[in-house]
Amino acid sequence: MERCERLTTFDLDELFQQVDDTGLHVVLLLDEFERVTENKNFGPDFYYGLRSLMIRHKVALVTSSRLELIELCHSEAVKSSPFFNIFANVNLRLFSDADWQLMVSRSLAGTGVQFTGQEMEQVRDLAGLHPYFLQAACCMLYESHRQGLSEAARQESLTEAFRSQAIPHIMSYWDSSGDNEKIVLTAAALLEQTAARTREFSLPDLQKVFARSEPWVERLSKRGLMMARGDRYCLLSSVFGPWILRQIAAELSEEKSYQEWLAHNGLAERFTGKHAALRDILPKVGTRYRQLIITWASDPQTFSAMVGLLRDILSLAH
């Protein structure tokens, strides 16, 4: 076959026809597909070509991403491509308690290592029922057993190692969330602080501080960022809430530049009447998240409850 400088769709079509003739099926597995859909170098022509190959030949494509494909596209032209109509979405949900306990018992079988009941509770608290986080936490705990650490040392080591590994993923989940999702996550983090050890709250609890919570709770649960426990909820991990609140709270330098921020955004005269309460809160909120809090405060049904909860928690952080 003559060597060519550039591979065209006709070349690919011919190649896959030859594969078809052998009776083989090709399955392409593409992890983190958002990297492709967010890349402006991959325009509509790319997706049309890929769709054509899948329809004309024995080619299957399996993608994985944190969000559904249609939500990942960088332009309307790409989003409207018929390529995205040929997929079926399969949401990989959280484990059940029975699932993860079975995973632990089977993984430890024959190793001579046994997790204590307290360690199992710690893993559950840190990792929730998220398959990846559970496997990571169990691996860390297993290694500390193999190192012969005491139970107290194992618990300390697990907490520190898990936080280090989980936070980059938590940052990614947060960054890929819309404003309403971030508001619900922040409200959940605040409610967890008031719930002390259980970290649990109800949907009515959330609706008291953000009336439009329900559809976003469902969406966050689908994404695995919020877990249902009967009629109550909690965030994915005990690490998640404190991380959110650290992001929301302002550094001292941000508090000092608050007046500059007000003037720059033309908001100096805005917070009057009932909204005057925001004057005490916004200086304690990080610059990146002040607009998010203003958006949250636009819900008149829950303004007072939201302000009270946010004020109490931010006061503790300062």
Contacts in CASP RR format, 6 or more apart in sequence:
PFRMAT RR
TARGET T0000
AUTHOR 0000-0000-0000
METHOD contacts of the structure
MODEL  1
MERCERLTTFDLDELFQQVDDTGLHVVLLLDEFERVTENKNFGPDFYYGL
RSLMIRHKVALVTSSRLELIELCHSEAVKSSPFFNIFANVNLRLFSDADW
QLMVSRSLAGTGVQFTGQEMEQVRDLAGLHPYFLQAACCMLYESHRQGLS
EAARQESLTEAFRSQAIPHIMSYWDSSGDNEKIVLTAAALLEQTAARTRE
FSLPDLQKVFARSEPWVERLSKRGLMMARGDRYCLLSSVFGPWILRQIAA
ELSEEKSYQEWLAHNGLAERFTGKHAALRDILPKVGTRYRQLIITWASDP
QTFSAMVGLLRDILSLAH
4 11 0 8 1.000
9 49 0 8 1.000
9 52 0 8 1.000
9 53 0 8 1.000
12 53 0 8 1.000
13 52 0 8 1.000
13 53 0 8 1.000
13 56 0 8 1.000
13 57 0 8 1.000
16 26 0 8 1.000
16 53 0 8 1.000
16 56 0 8 1.000
16 57 0 8 1.000
16 58 0 8 1.000
16 59 0 8 1.000
17 57 0 8 1.000
19 26 0 8 1.000
19 57 0 8 1.000
19 58 0 8 1.000
20 57 0 8 1.000
20 58 0 8 1.000
23 58 0 8 1.000
24 58 0 8 1.000
25 58 0 8 1.000
25 59 0 8 1.000
25 60 0 8 1.000
26 57 0 8 1.000
26 58 0 8 1.000
26 59 0 8 1.000
26 60 0 8 1.000
27 59 0 8 1.000
27 60 0 8 1.000
27 61 0 8 1.000
27 62 0 8 1.000
28 59 0 8 1.000
28 60 0 8 1.000
28 61 0 8 1.000
28 62 0 8 1.000
29 62 0 8 1.000
30 36 0 8 1.000
30 61 0 8 1.000
30 62 0 8 1.000
30 63 0 8 1.000
30 64 0 8 1.000
31 63 0 8 1.000
31 64 0 8 1.000
32 64 0 8 1.000
32 65 0 8 1.000
33 63 0 8 1.000
33 64 0 8 1.000
33 65 0 8 1.000
33 69 0 8 1.000
33 72 0 8 1.000
34 65 0 8 1.000
34 66 0 8 1.000
34 67 0 8 1.000
34 72 0 8 1.000
36 42 0 8 1.000
37 65 0 8 1.000
37 69 0 8 1.000
37 72 0 8 1.000
37 73 0 8 1.000
37 74 0 8 1.000
37 78 0 8 1.000
38 72 0 8 1.000
38 74 0 8 1.000
39 74 0 8 1.000
40 74 0 8 1.000
40 75 0 8 1.000
42 78 0 8 1.000
43 75 0 8 1.000
43 77 0 8 1.000
43 78 0 8 1.000
44 77 0 8 1.000
44 78 0 8 1.000
44 81 0 8 1.000
47 78 0 8 1.000
47 81 0 8 1.000
47 83 0 8 1.000
47 84 0 8 1.000
48 81 0 8 1.000
48 82 0 8 1.000
48 83 0 8 1.000
50 61 0 8 1.000
50 83 0 8 1.000
51 81 0 8 1.000
51 82 0 8 1.000
51 83 0 8 1.000
51 86 0 8 1.000
53 59 0 8 1.000
54 60 0 8 1.000
54 61 0 8 1.000
54 86 0 8 1.000
55 86 0 8 1.000
61 87 0 8 1.000
63 69 0 8 1.000
63 87 0 8 1.000
65 72 0 8 1.000
66 172 0 8 1.000
66 173 0 8 1.000
66 176 0 8 1.000
66 223 0 8 1.000
67 176 0 8 1.000
67 223 0 8 1.000
68 89 0 8 1.000
69 84 0 8 1.000
69 87 0 8 1.000
69 89 0 8 1.000
70 79 0 8 1.000
70 84 0 8 1.000
73 79 0 8 1.000
73 84 0 8 1.000
91 222 0 8 1.000
92 131 0 8 1.000
93 222 0 8 1.000
93 224 0 8 1.000
94 128 0 8 1.000
94 129 0 8 1.000
94 130 0 8 1.000
94 131 0 8 1.000
94 224 0 8 1.000
94 227 0 8 1.000
95 103 0 8 1.000
95 129 0 8 1.000
95 130 0 8 1.000
95 131 0 8 1.000
95 134 0 8 1.000
96 129 0 8 1.000
97 129 0 8 1.000
99 129 0 8 1.000
100 124 0 8 1.000
100 129 0 8 1.000
100 131 0 8 1.000
100 134 0 8 1.000
101 120 0 8 1.000
103 134 0 8 1.000
103 135 0 8 1.000
103 138 0 8 1.000
104 115 0 8 1.000
104 120 0 8 1.000
104 138 0 8 1.000
107 138 0 8 1.000
108 114 0 8 1.000
108 115 0 8 1.000
108 142 0 8 1.000
111 142 0 8 1.000
113 142 0 8 1.000
113 145 0 8 1.000
113 146 0 8 1.000
115 123 0 8 1.000
115 138 0 8 1.000
115 141 0 8 1.000
115 145 0 8 1.000
116 151 0 8 1.000
118 151 0 8 1.000
118 155 0 8 1.000
119 141 0 8 1.000
119 151 0 8 1.000
119 154 0 8 1.000
119 155 0 8 1.000
119 158 0 8 1.000
122 155 0 8 1.000
122 158 0 8 1.000
122 159 0 8 1.000
123 134 0 8 1.000
123 137 0 8 1.000
123 138 0 8 1.000
123 141 0 8 1.000
123 158 0 8 1.000
125 237 0 8 1.000
125 238 0 8 1.000
126 133 0 8 1.000
126 137 0 8 1.000
126 158 0 8 1.000
126 159 0 8 1.000
126 162 0 8 1.000
126 166 0 8 1.000
126 237 0 8 1.000
126 238 0 8 1.000
126 239 0 8 1.000
127 133 0 8 1.000
127 134 0 8 1.000
127 136 0 8 1.000
127 137 0 8 1.000
127 162 0 8 1.000
127 166 0 8 1.000
127 237 0 8 1.000
128 134 0 8 1.000
128 227 0 8 1.000
128 236 0 8 1.000
128 237 0 8 1.000
129 227 0 8 1.000
130 224 0 8 1.000
130 236 0 8 1.000
130 237 0 8 1.000
132 169 0 8 1.000
133 162 0 8 1.000
133 166 0 8 1.000
133 169 0 8 1.000
133 236 0 8 1.000
133 237 0 8 1.000
136 162 0 8 1.000
136 165 0 8 1.000
136 166 0 8 1.000
137 158 0 8 1.000
137 162 0 8 1.000
140 157 0 8 1.000
140 158 0 8 1.000
140 161 0 8 1.000
140 162 0 8 1.000
140 165 0 8 1.000
141 154 0 8 1.000
141 158 0 8 1.000
144 153 0 8 1.000
144 154 0 8 1.000
144 157 0 8 1.000
144 158 0 8 1.000
145 154 0 8 1.000
149 157 0 8 1.000
162 239 0 8 1.000
163 239 0 8 1.000
166 237 0 8 1.000
166 239 0 8 1.000
167 239 0 8 1.000
167 243 0 8 1.000
170 237 0 8 1.000
170 239 0 8 1.000
170 240 0 8 1.000
170 243 0 8 1.000
173 223 0 8 1.000
173 225 0 8 1.000
174 182 0 8 1.000
174 185 0 8 1.000
174 244 0 8 1.000
174 247 0 8 1.000
177 185 0 8 1.000
177 220 0 8 1.000
177 225 0 8 1.000
179 292 0 8 1.000
179 295 0 8 1.000
180 212 0 8 1.000
180 216 0 8 1.000
181 216 0 8 1.000
181 219 0 8 1.000
181 220 0 8 1.000
182 292 0 8 1.000
183 210 0 8 1.000
183 216 0 8 1.000
183 292 0 8 1.000
183 295 0 8 1.000
183 296 0 8 1.000
184 206 0 8 1.000
184 210 0 8 1.000
184 213 0 8 1.000
184 216 0 8 1.000
184 217 0 8 1.000
184 220 0 8 1.000
184 226 0 8 1.000
185 220 0 8 1.000
185 225 0 8 1.000
185 226 0 8 1.000
185 235 0 8 1.000
185 240 0 8 1.000
185 241 0 8 1.000
185 244 0 8 1.000
186 244 0 8 1.000
186 245 0 8 1.000
186 248 0 8 1.000
186 292 0 8 1.000
186 296 0 8 1.000
187 206 0 8 1.000
187 209 0 8 1.000
187 210 0 8 1.000
187 213 0 8 1.000
187 296 0 8 1.000
187 306 0 8 1.000
187 309 0 8 1.000
188 201 0 8 1.000
188 206 0 8 1.000
188 226 0 8 1.000
188 233 0 8 1.000
188 234 0 8 1.000
188 235 0 8 1.000
188 241 0 8 1.000
189 235 0 8 1.000
189 240 0 8 1.000
189 241 0 8 1.000
189 242 0 8 1.000
189 244 0 8 1.000
189 245 0 8 1.000
190 209 0 8 1.000
190 245 0 8 1.000
190 309 0 8 1.000
190 310 0 8 1.000
190 313 0 8 1.000
191 201 0 8 1.000
191 205 0 8 1.000
191 206 0 8 1.000
191 209 0 8 1.000
191 309 0 8 1.000
192 199 0 8 1.000
192 200 0 8 1.000
192 201 0 8 1.000
192 234 0 8 1.000
192 235 0 8 1.000
192 241 0 8 1.000
193 241 0 8 1.000
193 245 0 8 1.000
193 313 0 8 1.000
194 309 0 8 1.000
194 312 0 8 1.000
195 201 0 8 1.000
198 234 0 8 1.000
199 234 0 8 1.000
199 235 0 8 1.000
199 238 0 8 1.000
200 229 0 8 1.000
200 232 0 8 1.000
200 233 0 8 1.000
200 234 0 8 1.000
201 232 0 8 1.000
201 233 0 8 1.000
201 234 0 8 1.000
202 231 0 8 1.000
202 232 0 8 1.000
202 233 0 8 1.000
203 213 0 8 1.000
203 214 0 8 1.000
203 217 0 8 1.000
203 231 0 8 1.000
203 233 0 8 1.000
206 213 0 8 1.000
206 217 0 8 1.000
206 233 0 8 1.000
207 213 0 8 1.000
207 214 0 8 1.000
207 302 0 8 1.000
208 302 0 8 1.000
208 305 0 8 1.000
209 302 0 8 1.000
209 305 0 8 1.000
209 306 0 8 1.000
209 309 0 8 1.000
210 296 0 8 1.000
210 299 0 8 1.000
210 302 0 8 1.000
210 306 0 8 1.000
211 299 0 8 1.000
211 301 0 8 1.000
211 302 0 8 1.000
212 299 0 8 1.000
217 226 0 8 1.000
217 233 0 8 1.000
220 226 0 8 1.000
221 227 0 8 1.000
221 228 0 8 1.000
221 233 0 8 1.000
224 236 0 8 1.000
225 235 0 8 1.000
225 236 0 8 1.000
225 240 0 8 1.000
226 233 0 8 1.000
226 234 0 8 1.000
226 235 0 8 1.000
226 236 0 8 1.000
227 233 0 8 1.000
227 234 0 8 1.000
227 235 0 8 1.000
227 236 0 8 1.000
235 241 0 8 1.000
245 313 0 8 1.000
245 317 0 8 1.000
246 317 0 8 1.000
247 286 0 8 1.000
247 288 0 8 1.000
247 289 0 8 1.000
248 285 0 8 1.000
248 286 0 8 1.000
248 289 0 8 1.000
248 293 0 8 1.000
248 314 0 8 1.000
249 284 0 8 1.000
249 285 0 8 1.000
249 286 0 8 1.000
249 314 0 8 1.000
249 317 0 8 1.000
249 318 0 8 1.000
250 258 0 8 1.000
250 283 0 8 1.000
250 284 0 8 1.000
250 285 0 8 1.000
250 286 0 8 1.000
250 287 0 8 1.000
251 286 0 8 1.000
254 286 0 8 1.000
254 287 0 8 1.000
255 283 0 8 1.000
255 284 0 8 1.000
257 287 0 8 1.000
258 282 0 8 1.000
258 283 0 8 1.000
259 268 0 8 1.000
261 287 0 8 1.000
261 290 0 8 1.000
262 268 0 8 1.000
271 278 0 8 1.000
271 279 0 8 1.000
271 282 0 8 1.000
274 303 0 8 1.000
274 304 0 8 1.000
275 297 0 8 1.000
275 303 0 8 1.000
277 307 0 8 1.000
277 311 0 8 1.000
278 293 0 8 1.000
278 294 0 8 1.000
278 297 0 8 1.000
278 307 0 8 1.000
280 311 0 8 1.000
281 293 0 8 1.000
281 307 0 8 1.000
281 310 0 8 1.000
281 311 0 8 1.000
281 314 0 8 1.000
282 290 0 8 1.000
282 293 0 8 1.000
282 294 0 8 1.000
284 314 0 8 1.000
284 315 0 8 1.000
284 317 0 8 1.000
284 318 0 8 1.000
285 293 0 8 1.000
285 314 0 8 1.000
293 310 0 8 1.000
296 306 0 8 1.000
297 303 0 8 1.000
297 306 0 8 1.000
297 307 0 8 1.000
299 306 0 8 1.000
END
